[in-house]
Each structure stands twice: as structure tokens, then as C-alpha cells.
Amino acid sequence: MNILVVTGSISEQSNNRRIARWFDKHYGERVDLKHLPLVLVPMFNQDIEENPPAEVQDMRRLFKEADGVVMIAPEYNHSIPGVLKNLLDWTSRVEPVLKDKPVFVLGGSTGRFGTLRGQIHLTQILNSPGIGAKLFGRQVQVDLVDQKFTPEGDCTDERMERSITRAMEAFLASING
Ligand SMILES: Cc1cc2nc3c(=O)[nH]c(=O)nc-3n(C[C@H](O)[C@H](O)[C@H](O)COP(=O)(O)O)c2cc1C
């Protein structure tokens, strides 16, 4: 099974990348995990959407090849990071590569409320007519992410690890149908 991991932060020190590394460690051998290189995606511009740069074509291919997407999104100013919105705008036009694609949404914040507010925006965007993703019913908000995940991608909080594992297992089972 092909699973595409989209991490909505381009920071080298990203705490959400810690969560992405956790997926590598725990699912890297069971499924074919690929990561979308968000940093390479250019700014959306309608003038070039029919004939976009190679990076956009590569991005579209990664989505098309994926059986499911794990979207790990930080919360920036009670919403999603601009780089992630930019990617989603690309996916909504010309080739609707997220249409009916199973997407599991989670995310980590250093605050105590996790990414709840950002995820409200993210799910609204994923449900927009141009995108029309098939949202998985369970989402996970990781609060205090810098305390619960090490830079190497280990989760030090048993309850959180259980919660992500259960959700991911159910997500994979839902794809297998
Ligand atoms: C521009 C910016 C805005 C932020 N806004 C929020 C916020 O609204 N809610 C929150 O819980 N944390 C917020 N934070 C703190 C983030 O949770 C924290 O920096 C987290 O590590 C971001 O994820 P990343 O490291 O993967 O980029 C913000 C951080 C930045 C840089």
C-alpha cells in the first residue's frame, strides 16, 4: 500500500517532522511510505496551472500514486501554515488529485490546545468542492509536541502513541476496505 506523508511545515527543526519520523519508524516496513517535499512546491499561480513547473507535476504524481495520505499539519495563528494552503490550492485545480483520496489528519503544536483550531480550517479546505478529499473520521491533536516527541521521532507519551497508533490502524483498515 502506498501512503504519502505530507508534513505542513518546511522548518528544518519542525516539531511536526518529529511526528513524520515516528511514522517512518512504525510503518516504514509495513507500507510504502513516501514524503512530499513541500519546500519544493512553488507559489500557486493560475497563469501557469495548465503548464506548471516540474515540481508541481511531481507533486501531482505523488498524490495520484498514493492509496492514502497522512497529513501532519501544525497550527499557525489558529489556521494552517501558508505553505500547506499553497499546496492544497495546487491540488484543487486542473487535476483534482485529492478527489476522494483517503486523508488522515493530525498535527502537533507546542501549545496546550494542540492543533484543534487549525484542523477545523484544514478539514473545511479538504472538503471544498475543488479538493473533495475523503476525510478519515478520526483526527489526532498532539499538544506539547516538543515534549511528547523527540527529534529522532520517538514518542515519549504512551497515551498519545496509543491514540495515533489506533487511528492509523483504523485508517489503513478503512483503505483496505
Ligand atoms: C507563525 C507561527 C504561528 C503559530 N501559531 C500557533 C497557534 O495558533 N497555535 C498554537 O498552538 N501554536 C502556534 N505556534 C507554535 C507552534 O505550535 C510551534 O511553533 C510548532 O512547533 C509549529 O510546528 P512546526 O515546528 O512543525 O513548524 C505558532 C508558531 C509559528 C511559527
The ligand as an SDF file (V2000), in Angstrom:
LIG
                    3D

 31 33  0  0  0  0  0  0  0  0999 V2000
    3.9160   31.6470   12.7270 C   0  0  0  0  0  0  0  0  0  0  0  0
    3.5480   30.7820   13.8970 C   0  0  0  0  0  0  0  0  0  0  0  0
    2.2770   30.8010   14.4040 C   0  0  0  0  0  0  0  0  0  0  0  0
    1.9200   29.9610   15.4550 C   0  0  0  0  0  0  0  0  0  0  0  0
    0.6250   29.9290   15.8760 N   0  0  0  0  0  0  0  0  0  0  0  0
    0.2390   28.9830   16.7750 C   0  0  0  0  0  0  0  0  0  0  0  0
   -1.1420   28.8010   17.0930 C   0  0  0  0  0  0  0  0  0  0  0  0
   -2.0100   29.4790   16.5920 O   0  0  0  0  0  0  0  0  0  0  0  0
   -1.4690   27.8120   17.9540 N   0  0  0  0  0  0  0  0  0  0  0  0
   -0.5250   27.0110   18.5540 C   0  0  0  0  0  0  0  0  0  0  0  0
   -0.8910   26.1270   19.3150 O   0  0  0  0  0  0  0  0  0  0  0  0
    0.7960   27.1730   18.2760 N   0  0  0  0  0  0  0  0  0  0  0  0
    1.1880   28.1310   17.3950 C   0  0  0  0  0  0  0  0  0  0  0  0
    2.5150   28.2770   17.0860 N   0  0  0  0  0  0  0  0  0  0  0  0
    3.5090   27.4420   17.7860 C   0  0  0  0  0  0  0  0  0  0  0  0
    3.6110   26.1100   17.0640 C   0  0  0  0  0  0  0  0  0  0  0  0
    2.7260   25.1850   17.6710 O   0  0  0  0  0  0  0  0  0  0  0  0
    5.0430   25.5650   17.1520 C   0  0  0  0  0  0  0  0  0  0  0  0
    5.9710   26.5040   16.6740 O   0  0  0  0  0  0  0  0  0  0  0  0
    5.1680   24.2570   16.3640 C   0  0  0  0  0  0  0  0  0  0  0  0
    6.4360   23.7130   16.6220 O   0  0  0  0  0  0  0  0  0  0  0  0
    4.9770   24.5110   14.8750 C   0  0  0  0  0  0  0  0  0  0  0  0
    5.1260   23.3450   14.1340 O   0  0  0  0  0  0  0  0  0  0  0  0
    6.4520   23.0670   13.2730 P   0  0  0  0  0  0  0  0  0  0  0  0
    7.6200   23.1290   14.2660 O   0  0  0  0  0  0  0  0  0  0  0  0
    6.2530   21.7170   12.7280 O   0  0  0  0  0  0  0  0  0  0  0  0
    6.5410   24.1370   12.2240 O   0  0  0  0  0  0  0  0  0  0  0  0
    2.8910   29.1220   16.0500 C   0  0  0  0  0  0  0  0  0  0  0  0
    4.1910   29.1210   15.5300 C   0  0  0  0  0  0  0  0  0  0  0  0
    4.5140   29.9270   14.4650 C   0  0  0  0  0  0  0  0  0  0  0  0
    5.9250   29.8700   13.9060 C   0  0  0  0  0  0  0  0  0  0  0  0
  1  2  1  0
  2  3  1  0
  2 30  2  0
  3  4  2  0
  4  5  1  0
  4 28  1  0
  5  6  2  0
  6  7  1  0
  6 13  1  0
  7  8  2  0
  7  9  1  0
  9 10  1  0
 10 11  2  0
 10 12  1  0
 12 13  2  0
 13 14  1  0
 14 15  1  0
 14 28  1  0
 15 16  1  0
 16 17  1  0
 16 18  1  0
 18 19  1  0
 18 20  1  0
 20 21  1  0
 20 22  1  0
 22 23  1  0
 23 24  1  0
 24 25  2  0
 24 26  1  0
 24 27  1  0
 28 29  2  0
 29 30  1  0
 30 31  1  0
M  END
$$$$
